[in-house]
């Protein structure tokens, strides 16, 4: 039986937040579902899910978007972990990252939350920080804008022009992480662009 991976896109629910920087993780899992012609369905774990495959006959992927607000994402993620019987080392959390420039993707397993309350809540609910993260750079605000407000703003017009490429590359990173492993994915996505 193929191993199951849980891929969670963090964000906030509802149309008010759909196009904000904080919801880029959900945009990535939307892209993964769209590539497979799948539509999210309600799940009893307070999340919307798609059950699919990396490629036919390979790893099963459960794509998930918690219905909770970002800072309390842990409950739905832990519920999905239990429901699908997925070990933390086969959980991938996709989220926005202030400390990475826009249009940049970084991958890691474990470590601290880096000030990201959604990641902190997931680690607390799972009882371990040892899960994979696909960190999608949104950069920090210039000037005096509070970072908490910045991530709840929509992407700028210039950012929206390249956002589809960033989201597609982050989806590629998830697929490569699951299919080939962390080191291979890091070698591809951490390398300077030509």
C-alpha positions as CSV (number, residue, x, y, z in Angstrom):
1,X,0.0,0.0,0.0
2,X,1.3,3.4,-1.0
3,X,2.3,5.7,1.9
4,X,0.0,8.7,2.6
5,X,1.2,12.2,2.9
6,X,-0.8,15.1,4.4
7,X,-0.3,18.4,2.7
8,X,-1.8,21.4,4.6
9,X,-2.1,24.9,3.2
10,X,-2.4,27.4,6.0
11,X,-4.5,30.5,5.8
12,X,-7.7,32.2,7.0
13,X,-11.2,31.2,5.9
14,X,-13.6,33.3,3.9
15,X,-13.5,35.7,0.9
16,X,-12.1,38.6,3.0
17,X,-8.7,36.7,3.3
18,X,-8.6,34.7,0.1
19,X,-6.2,36.9,-1.9
20,X,-4.0,37.9,1.1
21,X,-0.3,37.1,1.6
22,X,-1.3,35.0,4.7
23,X,-3.3,32.7,2.4
24,X,-0.5,31.8,0.0
25,X,-0.3,28.3,1.5
26,X,-3.9,27.7,0.6
27,X,-3.3,29.0,-3.0
28,X,-0.6,26.3,-3.3
29,X,-2.8,23.4,-2.3
30,X,-5.5,24.8,-4.6
31,X,-2.9,24.5,-7.4
32,X,-2.1,21.0,-6.4
33,X,-5.8,20.0,-6.5
34,X,-6.4,21.9,-9.8
35,X,-3.5,19.9,-11.5
36,X,-5.4,16.8,-10.7
37,X,-8.8,18.1,-11.6
38,X,-10.0,17.7,-8.0
39,X,-12.4,19.8,-5.9
40,X,-12.1,20.3,-2.1
41,X,-14.9,18.7,0.0
42,X,-15.9,19.3,3.6
43,X,-14.4,16.9,6.1
44,X,-15.3,16.2,9.7
45,X,-12.0,17.4,11.0
46,X,-13.0,21.1,10.4
47,X,-11.1,21.2,7.1
48,X,-11.7,20.9,3.4
49,X,-9.9,18.0,1.8
50,X,-8.9,16.3,-1.5
51,X,-7.8,12.7,-1.5
52,X,-5.5,12.2,-4.5
53,X,-2.1,10.8,-5.7
54,X,1.2,12.3,-6.4
55,X,1.1,10.3,-9.6
56,X,-1.2,7.3,-10.3
57,X,0.1,4.3,-8.4
58,X,2.5,6.3,-6.2
59,X,2.1,8.2,-2.9
60,X,-1.4,9.1,-1.8
61,X,-1.8,12.8,-1.0
62,X,-4.4,14.3,1.3
63,X,-4.5,18.0,0.4
64,X,-6.2,20.0,3.2
65,X,-7.3,23.6,4.0
66,X,-8.3,24.1,7.7
67,X,-11.6,26.0,8.2
68,X,-10.1,27.6,11.3
69,X,-8.3,30.9,11.4
70,X,-4.5,30.7,10.9
71,X,-3.5,31.0,14.5
72,X,-5.6,28.0,15.5
73,X,-4.7,25.7,12.6
74,X,-3.4,23.0,14.9
75,X,-6.7,21.4,15.9
76,X,-7.7,20.6,12.3
77,X,-4.2,19.4,11.4
78,X,-4.0,17.1,14.4
79,X,-7.5,15.8,13.6
80,X,-6.4,15.0,10.0
81,X,-3.2,13.4,11.3
82,X,-5.3,11.1,13.5
83,X,-8.0,10.4,10.9
84,X,-5.6,9.4,8.1
85,X,-3.0,7.8,10.4
86,X,-0.2,10.0,9.1
87,X,3.0,10.3,11.0
88,X,4.4,13.8,11.5
89,X,7.3,13.1,9.1
90,X,4.8,12.7,6.3
91,X,3.1,16.0,7.0
92,X,3.9,19.0,4.8
93,X,2.7,22.4,5.9
94,X,2.7,25.2,3.3
95,X,2.8,28.7,4.6
96,X,3.7,32.3,4.1
97,X,7.1,33.5,5.4
98,X,8.0,37.1,6.3
99,X,11.7,36.4,6.6
100,X,12.0,35.2,3.0
101,X,11.9,37.6,0.1
102,X,8.8,37.5,-2.1
103,X,9.1,35.1,-5.0
104,X,11.4,32.8,-3.0
105,X,10.7,29.3,-1.7
106,X,12.6,27.5,1.1
107,X,12.0,24.0,2.5
108,X,12.9,22.6,5.9
109,X,11.9,20.0,8.5
110,X,11.6,20.9,12.1
111,X,12.9,23.9,13.9
112,X,11.1,26.8,15.6
113,X,8.1,28.6,14.2
114,X,10.0,31.8,13.4
115,X,7.3,33.9,14.7
116,X,4.6,32.2,12.6
117,X,1.6,31.6,14.9
118,X,0.0,29.1,12.6
119,X,3.1,26.9,12.5
120,X,3.5,27.3,16.3
121,X,-0.1,26.1,16.8
122,X,0.4,23.1,14.4
123,X,3.6,22.1,16.3
124,X,1.8,22.4,19.6
125,X,-1.2,20.3,18.5
126,X,1.0,17.6,16.9
127,X,3.3,17.5,19.9
128,X,6.3,17.9,17.7
129,X,7.9,20.5,15.3
130,X,9.3,17.6,13.2
131,X,7.2,18.1,10.1
132,X,8.1,19.5,6.7
133,X,7.5,23.1,5.8
134,X,7.3,24.6,2.4
135,X,7.9,28.3,3.2
136,X,6.7,30.7,0.5
137,X,8.3,34.1,0.8
138,X,6.1,37.2,1.1
139,X,8.9,39.5,2.4
140,X,8.6,42.2,5.1
141,X,6.8,45.5,4.7
142,X,8.8,48.6,4.0
143,X,8.3,51.6,6.3
144,X,6.4,51.3,9.5
145,X,3.6,48.9,8.6
146,X,3.0,46.3,11.2
147,X,3.9,42.8,9.8
148,X,0.7,41.5,11.2
149,X,-1.3,43.9,9.0
150,X,1.1,43.3,6.0
151,X,0.3,39.6,5.8
152,X,-3.5,40.3,5.9
153,X,-3.2,42.7,2.9
154,X,-3.7,41.5,-0.7
155,X,-0.6,41.1,-2.8
156,X,0.5,44.2,-4.7
157,X,-0.2,44.6,-8.4
158,X,3.5,43.9,-9.1
159,X,3.4,40.8,-6.9
160,X,0.1,39.6,-8.5
161,X,1.9,39.6,-11.9
162,X,4.3,36.9,-10.8
163,X,2.2,35.2,-8.1
164,X,1.0,32.4,-10.4
165,X,4.6,31.4,-11.1
166,X,5.5,31.5,-7.4
167,X,2.4,29.3,-6.5
168,X,3.2,26.9,-9.3
169,X,6.8,26.6,-8.1
170,X,5.7,26.0,-4.5
171,X,3.4,23.3,-5.7
172,X,6.4,21.8,-7.7
173,X,8.4,21.9,-4.4
174,X,5.7,20.0,-2.5
175,X,5.6,17.3,-5.3
176,X,9.4,17.0,-5.4
177,X,9.6,16.8,-1.6
178,X,7.1,13.9,-1.5
179,X,8.4,12.2,-4.6
180,X,12.2,12.6,-4.2
181,X,12.9,13.8,-0.7
182,X,13.8,16.9,1.2
183,X,17.5,17.2,0.1
184,X,16.6,16.9,-3.6
185,X,13.9,19.5,-3.3
186,X,16.2,21.9,-1.3
187,X,18.9,21.5,-4.0
188,X,16.5,22.6,-6.6
189,X,14.6,25.4,-4.9
190,X,17.3,26.8,-2.7
191,X,19.7,27.3,-5.6
192,X,20.1,30.9,-7.0
193,X,18.0,31.5,-10.1
194,X,19.9,31.8,-13.3
